Each structure stands twice: as structure tokens, then as C-alpha cells.
Amino acid sequence: MINLGQNGASTSREKQNYMRFIDSFGQQPDVLIFQYFGNDIEDFLDTSHCRFSRTSVSNFIIKFSYIYSLVDTIFLQKEFGSCYREALRNAYMDDGLFEKHKRQIKDLMRVIQSHNSKVIFVVFPFLHNETEILNSAKLYVEKLDGLYQTFCQKGDWFYDVSHAALSLKTSERVANFMDAHPSSKLHRLVANELEKMVASAEAGGDVDGAYTCK
């Protein structure tokens, strides 16, 4: 098993990472797990307006107070996070942008399949709270499901992580209160389900939120 994941990688970077692996090692994976999170559309975003600067007063106080620095960082992160999520939602609702993103994903999948690898397409919803998880379905999860059906091959899987995510409390499912990426606990749940999929790539199996390509 080889982990090609890279922190902060968008879809275009993931393709570069995959091609670099193939070129460097000449190995063709039997199964490739493609993990999608809600900010993978970031290639098409301009979030420069979401980056807020500290005032000169704040910068001065921070020099003398770690507590103030922490509180100030929390508030800045909250403002940025709200603006960033809004930018992501707008991108998914922009049909033109999302079409470009879908072509980007489909191109990556074709490259992977050209090396005779099975694909497990894993989609994480936004995890901030239960409402965000449910809203993710219409925003992008169902659209990606439809996209998957246009390129999938026998033995491939599509896995919507929403069911596993909803089985945990918010504090258990996210990394921490400032980072809504999946927690280690949610990753363990997903890993257990992925193990079933890899083991039954041809025969199919019983995993909530997942199905094999017909």
C-alpha cells in the first residue's frame, strides 16, 4: 500500500502526484483510492478576499500576550472559514465552473484506468455539522455520483462517507474546532469500510453509502 496523498492538493496536483509516481516507480496499482473533499474544487476559486489582516494594535498586543494571540487567531479563522465555505458553495452552484472541474476529475480517472487500476471514489461531505453534511448531498455529492457513473468500470466503487460521518458527533468527526477536515476516528471508520471494498472488488459487498459499478 502506497499513500500518494499530499496536504492541500487539488485535483490537478493529485494528477501530477499520480503521474510522478508512475514515471518514477513504473508500478501500476491494483486498486487506487481517490479521496474527494469539498474544497477539491479550489483550482477554480479566488479566495484572496477571504484573507483578513490583523490591525497594527493587534500585532502589538500579540507580542506580549499568547492568550490574546490565540483568541485573535480563532476569530480570524472563523471569519476566513465562513468566507471560504461561501466561495466553495458558489463554485459548486456555478454550472460553468463545475463543468470544468468535472472534466478535470474525469481526465484523472481516465489516466488511472489506462493503467488498469480499479478506482474507489470516496467522497467526504462538509463535516462542520449535520446540516452541512446533508446539504453537501445536493451541492456536490450527488453530482459526483452522476459523474462517476459516466466513467466507472466493473470492480470500481463509489463511496459517500455521509452515513459514517453522521454516526459521529461533530467533535468526534472533525480534526478540531478550527479544522473541519476528517478526524482520525472518522478516518478509521472509513478505512474499515474501504478494507471491505478492496477485499470484494469483484464480488461487491455491503457497505452503507457505497456501491459497485455495474
PyMOL commands that set and color helices and strands:
alter all, ss='L'
color gray80, all
select helices_A, chain A and resi 11-25+40-44+48-50+56-62+66-93+95-113+130-151+162-166+170-173+184-199
alter helices_A, ss='H'
color red, helices_A
select strands_A, chain A and resi 31-36+118-123+157-160+174-176+179-182+210-212
alter strands_A, ss='S'
color yellow, strands_A
deselect
rebuild
show_as cartoon
